[in-house]
Amino acid sequence: MSKALTIVGMVIAVLLLLIFALDLVAGIPFGGVSMIMDIAFIICAGVLGFLAYTTFTEQK
């Protein structure tokens, strides 16, 4: 079950990264209201993806 949760964490991180990167570049989902928030969410998505990946590789 825990491997499934780490995979879900990686998928969510990729989706968040794509959504906020698209908003930063094109302003499509949210209209590009706040560039600082887009960058903050991209960084947070990267951290979430890194943590999920390292946890996935440590599991047996």
C-alpha positions in Angstrom: 0.0 0.0 0.0 2.8 2.4 0.8 4.3 2.0 -2.7 1.0 3.0 -4.2 0.9 6.1 -2.0 4.4 7.1 -3.2 3.4 6.6 -6.8 0.3 8.7 -6.2 2.6 11.4 -4.7 4.8 11.4 -7.8 1.8 11.7 -10.1 0.3 14.6 -8.1 3.7 16.3 -8.1 3.9 16.0 -11.9 0.4 17.3 -12.4 1.0 20.3 -10.1 4.2 21.1 -11.9 2.5 21.0 -15.3 -0.5 23.1 -14.2 1.6 25.8 -12.6 4.3 25.8 -15.3 1.6 26.2 -17.9 0.1 29.1 -15.9 3.5 30.7 -15.6 4.2 30.4 -19.3 0.8 30.9 -20.9 -1.5 32.0 -18.1 -4.1 29.4 -19.1 -5.7 27.8 -16.0 -5.6 30.7 -13.6 -4.9 33.7 -15.9 -1.4 34.2 -14.7 -2.5 36.3 -11.7 0.6 35.8 -9.5 4.0 34.8 -10.9 5.4 34.4 -7.4 2.7 31.9 -6.4 3.3 30.0 -9.6 7.0 29.7 -8.9 6.4 28.8 -5.3 4.0 26.0 -6.3 6.5 24.7 -8.9 9.2 24.5 -6.2 6.8 22.7 -3.9 5.8 20.3 -6.6 9.5 19.6 -7.2 10.1 18.9 -3.5 7.1 16.7 -3.3 8.3 14.7 -6.4 11.8 14.4 -5.0 10.5 13.2 -1.6 8.1 10.7 -3.2 10.8 9.4 -5.5 13.4 8.9 -2.7 10.9 7.2 -0.5 9.9 4.9 -3.4 13.5 3.9 -4.1 14.1 3.2 -0.4 11.2 0.8 -0.1 11.7 -2.9 -0.7 
